[in-house]
């Protein structure tokens, strides 16, 4: 019974979810045995998806799982926000880092710290003093590990720091491999280190087991370390620069490999709540992880509102989560748990779990079920309402109704019930709630205090009242969260447009102030500021911050989110011909082209051409981009017309743009099957790019490669760059 002398908690154990929970338990057991899986829990709003997830997390933790979870929030454009929330709790967020690392030195040592083999860059070897310092650091670490573990070195990846260097230790049965690098380690390096350890064990394991200290017995071990350098993967060079799709896939692979590696020590339950509000990049990451964990000790469970997917997006487009689930179904990558409404007996059981013994006359029992329609959230709100309004009172050890429910005007929609509850909150408490709704599903007391201009202590007391008396919010570590998403939805819907815009302006200024100097490198804060000033219709700040947030999202390969930010900036700019609008239109066109929204990209490019009238080189660039899109669409006649228009505008100039146009003319001719014409264009591209001072070496290499391959490669194997620069 969820009741106390001080009041009712209105919280119950699970009711009517035996089969659903059993399905999730089986998925947990399978993951524990190395058969990873994705499970989607779906159902209407208020049906109990998050509650079921809470029970699963508690059960998993008690079963030895490492649990981590995040929540997607409505109107949040921060890419990967739920994953970052989950990973940060377990200090795994570095898996999202994307920076090329430079491997400086690699050596194998025994448990005493003796160097058995070594390989390093010949052009820039480590300074002997630095190397000696590193060996001492590693020796001390190994000694501590052995003492802690009772005579054996601790397993698993370990990371140490020394000045500008990071030292990565990958232990094996007889040796520990030590990698010295600049930059942040990634999972590709970890996998390669494991392969080296396996090679050393295969070749030298028997000798190391009885080794007496004679280094000549280990001759040749150095050769097993050299292939890591020879692969050129760790030279500190970003070989995928400019190719957002390749870079995003590489980041996804790094995240997936990291999850799999971490699960070898302890099985992992990763939960993502409210996927209907996930950004497109997070949805793509769910799909990628699903493929990677099939033979790992990882269970990923996501929840979503089924009605949100059925409604789709504005303009009639299919919800990206629905598309992803369909793809995953074809690949056999997930299971579904559908949450249905409670039956009439289960409804009565939930009421008694909430309140204790209730004297429900048969007619009232039927009426409670009719009003709630078996939706747990509605039922809880209904129970709260009848208690607060004195329709249900305690009579000794039981509760009874003071009148028949059919004679009482009871709201018939969740919205109306929540609305009636909110009417009891007025003054400063209502102001706090409304500002909290503007800040999002979650908020911190400090940020809310900044919005309200109040001291923290009085605000904390007010929040305690909203949580303890009104049950509208609940505290979670370091912040607060609305007790249910529908409470925030009602607050926002009830808010007049003018007040809402002003609240957003104040919220934007509060986030600006709180973030301070790190605002432009703190993506979450930057995205929040961009959103608030856009909703406030503040042109100056809204444009500036949305452009910055768009550039930041683009750098993280979150192209759909970047498109939204650039769209918001353009919306605030209006139909101007400013250089800022010109750049934003072209950038959004590039992003739309990158994600396959070709019609939208061409629309943006046409608008750019209108502004660029009289500027030949810029106009040529846009015609070339439109031609590239028509090529991808198979409209080769239109593609050639656009590309020849670009050449005419350039007037024979031997610059990189002319070389790129010739390249695309070559690709178009080759796709049409005219290999002679394609060869002519590739040769001209090569000639132009050879002398162009502003060329990209990748374009030159492609022109040379295509000229050599045009005669031998099948038409269907012609490559087109994924970038449209």
Buried (B, 14 or more C-beta within 10 A) or exposed (E): EBBEEEEBEBEBEBBBBEEBBEBBBEBBEBBBEBBBBBBBBBBBBBBBBBBBBBBBBEBBEEBEBBBBBBBBBBEBBBBBBBBBBBBBBEEBBBBBEBEBBBBBBBBBBBBEBEBBBBBBBEEEEBEEEBBEBBBEBBBEBBBEBBEEEEEEBBBEBBEBEBEEBBBBBBBBEBBBBBBBBBBBBBBBBBEBBBEBBEBBBEBBBEBBEEBEEEEEBBEEBBEBBEEBBEEEBBBEEEEBEEBBBBBBBBBBBBBBBBBBBBBEEEBBBBBBBBBBBBBBBBBBBBBBBBEBBBEBBBBBBBBBBBEBBEEEEEEEEEBBBBBBBEEBEEEEBBBEBEBEBBEBEBBBBBBBBBBBBBEBEEEBBBBBBBBBBBBBBBBBBBBBBBBBEEBBEBEEEEBBBEEEBEEEEBBEEBBBBBBBBBEEBEEEBBBBBBBBBBBBBBBBBEBBBBBBEBEEEEBBEBBEEBBBEBBBBEBEEEBBBBBBBBBBBBBBEBBEEEEBBEBBBBBBBBBBEBBEEEBBEBBBBBBBBBBBBBBBEBBEBBBBBBBBBBBBBBEBBBBBBBBBBBBBBBBBBEEEEEEBBBEBBBBBBBBBBBBEBBEBBBBBBEBBBEBBEEBBBBBBBBBBBBBBBBBBEEBBEBBBBBBBBBBEBBEEBBBBBBBBBBBBBBBBBBBBEBBEBBBBBBBBBBBBBEEBEEBBEBBBEBBBBBBEBBEEBEEEEBEEBEBBB
